[in-house]
Amino acid sequence: MISQHEYFDGNVRSLGSGDDDGKFTVGVIAPGEWTFGTSSPERMQLVRGSWDVKLPAESGEWVRYEAGSAFEVEAGVSFTVMTSDPVAYICSYE
């Protein structure tokens, strides 16, 4: 089954599903700065574009990621993504 998610007044949209390896979403983020919270460990892989990520959102430093790169986030943590152009990503959940 495919689930559909929309956040921040439609500025972040994703489609979710799962397989034997776990759950995942494929999404698009519009330009802006967006803070997300995690309830389980996540691996965010950037498919297209570039973004700056602050992890954790409250005290981390901004790090730039380009298409093809990824970062991991622990459960119970928030992180902020900032982008000046639309980006595409895959998020894998443990």
C-alpha positions, 0 to 999 in steps of 0.5 A: 500500500502507498501512503501520501503525506503533506507537511508545511502547507504542501511545501513538503510532500512524500509517498510512503511504502515498505518492503522486507527491508523496512519503511521508506518515503520518497519526497520533494521539498520546496525552497525554505527552511523546515524542521522535522522530528523523528520517532525512529532512526532515519536515513535521509538520502538526497536524490536531486539538488542540494540542501543545508542540514542542521542536526540537531535542529537546536544546536547543530551546525549547518552542513551542506549535502549534494545529490547522492549524499546521505545523513542519518538521524537518531530517534527522538531528535529534530533536524532542520533542512534549508534549501533555495531550490526544490530537492528530491529525497528518499527517507528510510526508516528502521 
